[in-house]
């Protein structure tokens, strides 16, 4: 779900207005919040350990 969709669901007429209000309330933009909440690219690339047989 995109920021525009979330803004619309919360009754904001524009994504920009939602972003300004979000930043005023939480100290970061919605995009920054989402990036900080998602797993990092490095964690996604991490290969699982292979277990030896025996």
C-alpha positions in Angstrom: 0.0 0.0 0.0 1.4 3.4 -1.0 1.6 6.6 1.0 -1.1 8.1 -1.2 -3.5 5.3 -0.5 -2.9 5.7 3.2 -3.4 9.4 3.0 -6.6 9.0 1.2 -7.9 6.4 3.7 -7.2 8.8 6.6 -9.1 11.6 4.8 -6.2 13.7 3.5 -6.8 15.4 0.2 -3.2 15.2 -0.9 -0.2 13.0 -0.2 1.9 16.1 0.4 -0.3 17.3 3.2 -0.4 13.9 4.8 3.5 13.8 4.7 3.7 17.2 6.3 1.3 16.3 9.1 3.1 12.9 9.6 6.5 14.6 9.9 5.2 17.2 12.3 3.7 14.4 14.5 6.5 11.8 14.3 9.6 13.7 13.3 10.2 11.8 10.1 8.6 11.4 6.7 6.3 8.4 6.0 9.0 7.2 3.5 11.7 7.4 6.1 9.5 5.6 8.7 8.7 2.8 6.2 12.4 2.4 5.3 13.4 2.2 8.9 10.6 -0.4 9.6 11.5 -2.7 6.8 14.3 -5.3 6.9 17.5 -4.0 5.5 18.7 -5.0 2.1 21.7 -6.8 3.7 19.4 -8.9 5.8 17.4 -9.9 2.7 20.6 -11.0 0.9 21.9 -13.0 3.8 22.0 -16.7 2.9 20.8 -19.3 5.3 23.4 -21.5 7.0 23.7 -25.0 5.7 23.4 -27.7 8.2 25.8 -30.6 7.9 24.6 -34.1 7.7 25.5 -36.5 10.4 
